[in-house]
Amino acid sequence: MKIQLNDVALEMVERGPEDGLPVVLIHGFPFDHRMWDRQLSALSDRYRMLTYDVRGLGRSDVGDGQYTMELYVDDLLALLDELDPGPVVGCGLSMGGYILLRALEREPERFRAAVLADTRSTADDDETRLGRADAIRVLKAEGAGAYADSFVEEALGATTLAERSDVVEEVREMVRSNDPGGMTGAQLAMISRTDTTAVLTELTVPLLVIVGAEDVLTPPEGARAMAAEAPDGAVRVVPGAGHLSALENPEAFNRALREFLQNLG
Ligand code: MLT
């Protein structure tokens, strides 16, 4: 269903018991809430699973296409205001992790626990910024399709690329279905985001960091370092998965997530 927040309508999906512990899933770039399908179906037996399409991606409005990380966080907080679920477990993958980290920095009281998957707390270095400028050129000149082919090769793990052509196609299709203007806006938001590493050291809630063993974009060493920064942090490495661990090996990802949620009581 669509929900009007700030100046745009965002696609929002809710599954599971209304009185279950609320878990908000924030997808990565350039995907949409469908990347969480396997978590929604597996965990909605017990948990109130909430997810949405970040503005400009999936079925959410593109608006003016000029985004910042602050605007993404404004949308997330507006969604929480609207649904009023009380403190939630935030779970963000990659760009979703950037959004969650900044939301934890701005309004920590909104969160009961945090799950960061295949992401990083550091801001972009110069090489990454220039890479994003190139990506914007490709998006403007050739659209989402051209971007999809190169990104899918980098994002998916070697095991998925070799053995799971259905997943490769699903991911490619998800990337292609996006509006290039919304994707450009997301790149601008990521280029200009701040370093949120200090949030980890100050976290007062449990943190689980999940990472694909074959993630070359945000590798396991970085995940271990993030978990080590937090007073109550743990890391789980998902075998046979790259940067999209939730989608590439959902069984292992869901086991780690369920165990973490169960331990929250
Ligand atoms: C993502 O999966 O969200 C992207 O890899 C994030 C990024 O481009 O930094």
Residues whose N, C-alpha, C, O or C-beta is under 5 A from the ligand:
A	BS01	MLT	G28 F29 L93 S94 M95 G96
